[in-house]
Amino acid sequence: MDNSSTLDTTTYSDNSLSLKLKGYITMFKLRLSLTVAFSGIFGYLMGTNWSLIDPLHVFLFLLGSLLIVFSSNILNQIYEKNSDALMGRTASRPLPQGIITVKEAYFSSLILAVAGFILLAFFTNLLAASLSILSLILYAFVYTPLKPVTSFSVLAGAFPGALPPLIGWSAVTGSISQEALILFGIQFIWQFPHFWAIAWVCDDDYSKAKFKMLPSNSGKNAFSALQISIYSFLLIPISLLPAIFEMVSDTYVWFAIFLSTAFALATVPLLLDRRKKYALIIMFASFFYLPLLQTSLLIFKL
């Protein structure tokens, strides 16, 4: 008896399943998702006493948060399927390549969002779960559609981008306090130089998809460079608010001044010379700035 056709079908099925699994992992955007999760855990730890931390509770909060972030990322890629196909860095994503269908992506996104909401609502509280879903809505259904329409998309995206510390704080406290809003504010302002630097570096790709991400309609000009620098310098006084409101010890002030000033000064070369390499410096500086500042907040937390 000839089993070759059965073996071929099985092999094809196995390969297809493997491709889909790899496709979903790609769609989760693990590096971005883990960055968001870190900010959420940071807010959680800032909102509680070290002695009261329950590792299981932290894990369940992290899992629920990640599921909703995964869902958000999938929805973003569904909406941008055609745009992704035009850009070199995204053309190989699963949806443009047809590895995963839009219907499959919608279904998986729904399951992940519902599972994440239930986990957060049951094991933390309804406020944290609701804020997480609000973040998903703002990211997937406000920020994403605005990208090809207006540069104010970055403003819209700054809100869900800054919510993770607030969600973490509310998950452990069940409330939104002025301390939580300060943590939100720092990450909110950081979003602007961070995303504008990325937009500058990726401008050629973004132009193919007609994304309007830089603050100036003319793109990489003096106005855009100035806006990046202004928001970076704003982080210096804003980063000191935790000390002013007695969330951290006075030692934190020196770390905040050093980190924020170094980040702000990293934007100056782009003001003088608008070459891509200087935007790259800002982009990488932004990657380091926020986790370092948040880590110092945790170290010097009162």
C-alpha positions as CSV (number, residue, x, y, z in Angstrom):
1,M,0.0,0.0,0.0
2,D,1.3,3.5,-0.9
3,N,1.3,5.8,2.1
4,S,3.2,8.6,0.3
5,S,0.2,10.9,-0.1
6,T,-0.8,10.5,3.5
7,L,2.8,11.3,4.6
8,D,2.9,14.3,2.4
9,T,-0.4,15.6,3.7
10,T,0.7,15.1,7.3
11,T,4.0,16.8,6.6
12,Y,2.2,19.8,5.0
13,S,-0.2,20.0,7.9
14,D,2.7,20.0,10.4
15,N,4.6,22.6,8.5
16,S,1.4,24.7,8.2
17,L,0.8,24.5,11.9
18,S,4.4,25.4,12.7
19,L,4.2,28.4,10.4
20,K,1.0,29.6,12.1
21,L,2.5,29.2,15.6
22,K,5.6,31.2,14.5
23,G,3.3,33.7,12.9
24,Y,1.3,34.3,16.0
25,I,4.5,34.7,18.1
26,T,5.6,37.3,15.5
27,M,2.3,39.1,15.8
28,F,2.6,39.2,19.6
29,K,5.6,41.6,19.2
30,L,7.3,40.0,22.2
31,R,9.9,42.6,22.7
32,L,7.4,45.5,22.7
33,S,5.0,43.5,24.8
34,L,7.6,42.8,27.4
35,T,8.5,46.5,27.5
36,V,4.9,47.3,28.2
37,A,4.7,44.6,30.8
38,F,7.8,46.0,32.6
39,S,6.1,49.4,32.9
40,G,3.0,47.6,34.3
41,I,5.0,45.7,36.9
42,F,6.8,48.9,37.7
43,G,3.5,50.6,38.5
44,Y,2.4,47.6,40.5
45,L,5.6,47.6,42.6
46,M,5.4,51.4,43.1
47,G,1.9,51.0,44.5
48,T,2.6,48.4,47.2
49,N,5.0,47.7,50.1
50,W,7.7,45.2,49.3
51,S,6.7,43.0,52.3
52,L,3.2,42.7,50.9
53,I,4.1,41.4,47.5
54,D,2.5,38.1,46.5
55,P,4.5,36.5,43.6
56,L,1.4,34.6,42.4
57,H,-0.6,37.8,42.2
58,V,2.2,39.6,40.3
59,F,2.4,36.6,37.9
60,L,-1.4,36.7,37.2
61,F,-1.3,40.4,36.7
62,L,1.5,40.0,34.3
63,L,-0.2,37.2,32.4
64,G,-3.5,39.1,32.1
65,S,-1.7,42.3,31.0
66,L,0.3,40.4,28.3
67,L,-2.8,38.7,26.9
68,I,-4.4,42.1,26.3
69,V,-1.2,43.6,24.9
70,F,-0.9,40.6,22.5
71,S,-4.5,41.3,21.4
72,S,-3.8,45.0,20.9
73,N,-0.8,44.1,18.7
74,I,-2.8,41.7,16.6
75,L,-5.6,44.3,16.0
76,N,-3.0,46.8,15.0
77,Q,-1.6,44.5,12.4
78,I,-5.0,43.6,11.1
79,Y,-5.8,47.2,10.5
80,E,-2.3,47.9,8.9
81,K,-2.1,44.7,6.8
82,N,-2.0,46.6,3.5
83,S,0.3,49.3,4.9
84,D,2.7,46.6,6.3
85,A,2.9,45.0,2.8
86,L,4.4,48.3,1.5
87,M,7.1,48.7,4.1
88,G,10.4,46.8,4.0
89,R,10.6,46.1,7.7
90,T,7.0,44.8,8.0
91,A,6.3,43.2,4.6
92,S,7.3,39.7,6.0
93,R,4.7,39.8,8.8
94,P,2.2,36.9,8.9
95,L,-0.9,38.8,7.6
96,P,0.7,40.4,4.5
97,Q,2.3,37.0,3.7
98,G,-1.0,35.2,4.1
99,I,0.4,32.8,6.8
100,I,-2.5,33.9,9.1
101,T,-5.8,35.0,7.8
102,V,-7.6,38.2,8.9
103,K,-10.4,36.0,10.3
104,E,-8.0,33.9,12.3
105,A,-6.3,37.0,13.6
106,Y,-9.6,38.6,14.7
107,F,-10.7,35.4,16.5
108,S,-7.4,35.0,18.3
109,S,-7.4,38.7,19.3
110,L,-10.9,38.4,20.7
111,I,-10.0,35.3,22.7
112,L,-6.8,36.9,24.1
113,A,-8.6,40.1,25.1
114,V,-11.4,38.3,26.8
115,A,-9.0,36.0,28.7
116,G,-6.8,38.9,29.8
117,F,-9.8,40.9,31.0
118,I,-11.2,38.0,33.0
119,L,-7.8,37.3,34.6
120,L,-7.3,40.9,35.6
121,A,-10.9,41.4,36.8
122,F,-10.9,38.2,38.8
123,F,-7.4,38.3,40.3
124,T,-6.8,42.0,40.6
125,N,-9.8,44.3,40.2
126,L,-12.3,45.7,37.7
127,L,-10.5,49.1,37.5
128,A,-7.3,47.6,36.3
129,A,-9.1,45.3,33.9
130,S,-11.1,48.2,32.5
131,L,-8.1,50.4,32.1
132,S,-6.4,47.6,30.2
133,I,-9.3,47.3,27.7
134,L,-9.4,51.1,27.4
135,S,-5.7,51.0,26.5
136,L,-6.5,48.4,23.8
137,I,-9.3,50.5,22.4
138,L,-7.2,53.7,22.2
139,Y,-4.3,51.8,20.7
140,A,-6.1,49.7,18.1
141,F,-9.1,51.9,17.2
142,V,-7.9,55.5,17.7
143,Y,-4.1,55.7,17.4
144,T,-3.7,53.1,14.6
145,P,-6.4,54.5,12.2
146,L,-5.0,58.1,12.8
147,K,-1.5,57.3,11.6
148,P,-2.1,57.9,7.9
149,V,-4.4,60.8,8.6
150,T,-2.6,63.2,11.0
151,S,0.6,63.6,13.0
152,F,-1.7,64.0,16.1
153,S,-1.8,60.2,16.0
154,V,1.3,60.3,18.2
155,L,-0.6,62.3,20.8
156,A,-3.4,59.7,20.6
157,G,-0.9,56.9,21.0
158,A,0.8,58.5,24.0
159,F,-2.3,57.8,26.1
160,P,-2.4,54.0,25.8
161,G,1.4,54.1,25.8
162,A,1.5,55.7,29.2
163,L,-1.3,53.7,30.8
164,P,0.7,50.6,31.9
165,P,2.1,52.2,35.2
166,L,-1.4,53.4,36.0
167,I,-2.8,50.0,35.3
168,G,-0.1,48.4,37.6
169,W,-0.8,50.9,40.4
170,S,-4.6,50.4,40.2
171,A,-4.2,46.6,40.1
172,V,-2.6,46.6,43.6
173,T,-4.4,49.6,45.1
174,G,-7.8,49.6,43.4
175,S,-7.6,53.3,42.9
176,I,-6.0,56.1,40.8
177,S,-4.0,58.5,43.0
178,Q,-1.9,61.6,42.3
179,E,1.2,59.3,42.6
180,A,-0.2,57.1,39.8
181,L,-0.9,60.1,37.7
182,I,2.7,61.3,38.1
183,L,4.0,57.9,36.9
184,F,1.6,58.2,34.0
185,G,2.8,61.8,33.2
186,I,6.4,60.8,33.0
187,Q,5.8,58.0,30.6
188,F,3.3,60.2,28.6
189,I,5.9,62.9,28.0
190,W,8.6,60.4,27.2
191,Q,6.4,58.9,24.4
192,F,6.9,62.0,22.2
193,P,10.7,62.1,21.7
194,H,10.7,58.3,21.7
195,F,8.2,57.9,18.9
196,W,9.3,60.9,16.9
197,A,12.9,59.6,16.9
198,I,11.6,56.3,15.6
199,A,9.5,58.1,13.0
200,W,12.6,60.0,11.9
201,V,14.7,56.9,11.6
202,C,11.9,55.0,9.8
203,D,10.6,57.9,7.7
204,D,11.4,56.3,4.3
205,D,9.4,53.3,5.2
206,Y,6.6,55.3,6.8
207,S,6.3,57.4,3.7
208,K,5.5,54.3,1.6
209,A,2.6,53.7,3.9
210,K,1.7,57.4,4.0
211,F,2.0,57.4,7.8
212,K,2.2,61.0,9.2
213,M,4.2,60.4,12.4
214,L,6.5,63.4,12.6
215,P,5.2,66.7,14.1
216,S,5.8,68.7,11.0
217,N,3.9,68.0,7.7
218,S,7.3,68.5,6.0
219,G,8.8,65.6,7.9
220,K,12.4,65.7,8.9
221,N,12.9,69.5,9.4
222,A,14.0,71.9,12.0
223,F,10.5,72.1,13.6
224,S,10.3,68.3,14.1
225,A,13.8,68.3,15.6
226,L,12.8,71.2,17.9
227,Q,9.7,69.4,19.1
228,I,11.8,66.3,19.9
229,S,14.2,68.4,22.0
230,I,11.5,70.4,23.8
231,Y,9.7,67.3,25.0
232,S,13.0,65.7,26.1
233,F,13.9,68.8,28.2
234,L,10.4,68.8,29.7
235,L,11.3,65.4,31.2
236,I,13.8,67.1,33.5
237,P,11.3,68.9,35.8
238,I,8.6,66.2,35.3
239,S,11.0,63.4,36.4
240,L,11.5,65.3,39.7
241,L,7.8,65.2,40.6
242,P,8.1,61.8,42.5
243,A,10.6,63.5,44.9
244,I,8.5,66.6,45.3
245,F,5.5,64.5,46.2
246,E,7.6,62.4,48.6
247,M,7.2,59.1,46.7
248,V,11.0,58.5,46.8
249,S,14.0,59.5,48.9
250,D,16.0,62.7,48.0
251,T,18.8,60.6,46.6
252,Y,16.6,59.8,43.6
253,V,16.8,63.5,42.6
254,W,20.4,63.2,41.5
255,F,19.7,60.1,39.4
256,A,16.7,61.8,37.8
257,I,18.6,65.0,37.0
258,F,21.5,63.0,35.5
259,L,19.4,60.6,33.4
260,S,16.9,63.3,32.2
261,T,19.6,65.8,31.4
262,A,21.7,63.2,29.5
263,F,18.6,62.2,27.5
264,A,17.7,65.9,26.7
265,L,21.3,66.7,25.6
266,A,21.2,63.7,23.3
267,T,18.6,65.6,21.2
268,V,20.8,68.7,20.6
269,P,22.9,67.2,17.8
270,L,19.7,66.7,15.7
271,L,18.9,70.4,16.1
272,L,22.2,71.3,14.5
273,D,22.5,68.5,12.0
274,R,19.4,66.6,10.8
275,R,21.1,63.4,9.7
276,K,19.5,60.1,10.5
277,K,22.4,59.0,12.7
278,Y,21.5,61.7,15.3
279,A,17.9,60.5,15.4
280,L,19.2,57.0,16.0
281,I,21.1,58.3,19.0
282,I,17.9,59.7,20.4
283,M,16.0,56.5,19.7
284,F,18.5,54.3,21.5
285,A,18.8,56.8,24.4
286,S,15.0,56.7,24.8
287,F,15.1,52.9,25.0
288,F,17.5,53.2,28.0
289,Y,16.1,56.3,29.6
290,L,12.6,55.0,30.7
291,P,13.6,51.6,32.3
292,L,16.6,53.2,34.0
293,L,14.5,56.0,35.5
294,Q,11.8,53.6,36.5
295,T,14.3,51.3,38.1
296,S,15.8,54.2,40.1
297,L,12.2,55.1,41.3
298,L,11.9,51.5,42.6
299,I,15.3,51.6,44.3
300,F,14.6,54.8,46.1
301,K,10.9,54.2,46.8
302,L,9.8,55.3,50.3
